Amino acid sequence: MDREHAIIAIQEVDASPDLYLLIDFLNRTLKHKELIFGLSKASTEGKYRVTVYKTE
């Protein structure tokens, strides 16, 4: 059974060592709300992209 993930928000933020901790915290805390948070490097130097997904 495949789940679809709809993107509901994308935001670029400055790089920080705590970003991974924050994304992990949000994923564990809001899983029951069917939200997933992703973190990837942005094309801009020193920036990361935070993506919020809604699972269906």
C-alpha atoms as a printed R data frame, in Angstrom:
   type eleno elety resid chain resno      x      y      z
1  ATOM     1    CA   MET     A     1  0.000  0.000  0.000
2  ATOM     2    CA   ASP     A     2  1.713  3.189 -1.240
3  ATOM     3    CA   ARG     A     3  1.025  6.483  0.456
4  ATOM     4    CA   GLU     A     4  0.895  9.754 -1.401
5  ATOM     5    CA   HIS     A     5  2.727 12.770 -0.010
6  ATOM     6    CA   ALA     A     6  1.411 16.205 -0.928
7  ATOM     7    CA   ILE     A     7  3.771 19.150 -0.457
8  ATOM     8    CA   ILE     A     8  2.091 21.838  1.615
9  ATOM     9    CA   ALA     A     9  5.051 24.177  2.258
10 ATOM    10    CA   ILE     A    10  8.700 24.746  1.324
11 ATOM    11    CA   GLN     A    11 11.008 27.206  3.071
12 ATOM    12    CA   GLU     A    12 14.733 27.904  2.685
13 ATOM    13    CA   VAL     A    13 16.581 28.511  5.958
14 ATOM    14    CA   ASP     A    14 20.167 29.193  7.008
15 ATOM    15    CA   ALA     A    15 22.280 26.150  7.800
16 ATOM    16    CA   SER     A    16 22.399 25.248 11.483
17 ATOM    17    CA   PRO     A    17 23.699 22.184 13.330
18 ATOM    18    CA   ASP     A    18 20.338 21.918 15.110
19 ATOM    19    CA   LEU     A    19 18.235 21.608 11.946
20 ATOM    20    CA   TYR     A    20 18.416 17.799 11.950
21 ATOM    21    CA   LEU     A    21 17.324 17.723 15.594
22 ATOM    22    CA   LEU     A    22 14.424 20.056 14.854
23 ATOM    23    CA   ILE     A    23 13.213 18.036 11.847
24 ATOM    24    CA   ASP     A    24 13.467 14.792 13.835
25 ATOM    25    CA   PHE     A    25 11.526 16.362 16.723
26 ATOM    26    CA   LEU     A    26  8.784 17.630 14.402
27 ATOM    27    CA   ASN     A    27  8.465 14.265 12.646
28 ATOM    28    CA   ARG     A    28  8.145 12.346 15.920
29 ATOM    29    CA   THR     A    29  5.792 14.877 17.479
30 ATOM    30    CA   LEU     A    30  3.425 15.458 14.542
31 ATOM    31    CA   LYS     A    31  3.337 12.000 12.958
32 ATOM    32    CA   HIS     A    32 -0.195 11.456 14.305
33 ATOM    33    CA   LYS     A    33 -1.299 14.587 12.398
34 ATOM    34    CA   GLU     A    34 -0.130 12.899  9.152
35 ATOM    35    CA   LEU     A    35  2.664 15.446  8.629
36 ATOM    36    CA   ILE     A    36  6.207 14.677  7.477
37 ATOM    37    CA   PHE     A    37  9.056 17.181  7.515
38 ATOM    38    CA   GLY     A    38 11.961 16.872  5.092
39 ATOM    39    CA   LEU     A    39 15.368 18.548  5.040
40 ATOM    40    CA   SER     A    40 17.591 18.923  1.991
41 ATOM    41    CA   LYS     A    41 20.432 21.156  0.860
42 ATOM    42    CA   ALA     A    42 19.251 24.109 -1.198
43 ATOM    43    CA   SER     A    43 21.003 25.307 -4.330
44 ATOM    44    CA   THR     A    44 22.008 28.482 -2.464
45 ATOM    45    CA   GLU     A    45 25.280 28.195 -0.526
46 ATOM    46    CA   GLY     A    46 24.767 27.759  3.215
47 ATOM    47    CA   LYS     A    47 21.011 27.206  2.930
48 ATOM    48    CA   TYR     A    48 18.757 24.221  3.547
49 ATOM    49    CA   ARG     A    49 15.255 23.563  2.297
50 ATOM    50    CA   VAL     A    50 12.598 22.462  4.795
51 ATOM    51    CA   THR     A    51  9.624 20.761  3.140
52 ATOM    52    CA   VAL     A    52  6.351 19.935  4.873
53 ATOM    53    CA   TYR     A    53  4.353 17.019  3.469
54 ATOM    54    CA   LYS     A    54  0.827 15.826  4.233
55 ATOM    55    CA   THR     A    55  0.358 12.059  3.968
56 ATOM    56    CA   GLU     A    56 -2.887 10.725  2.536
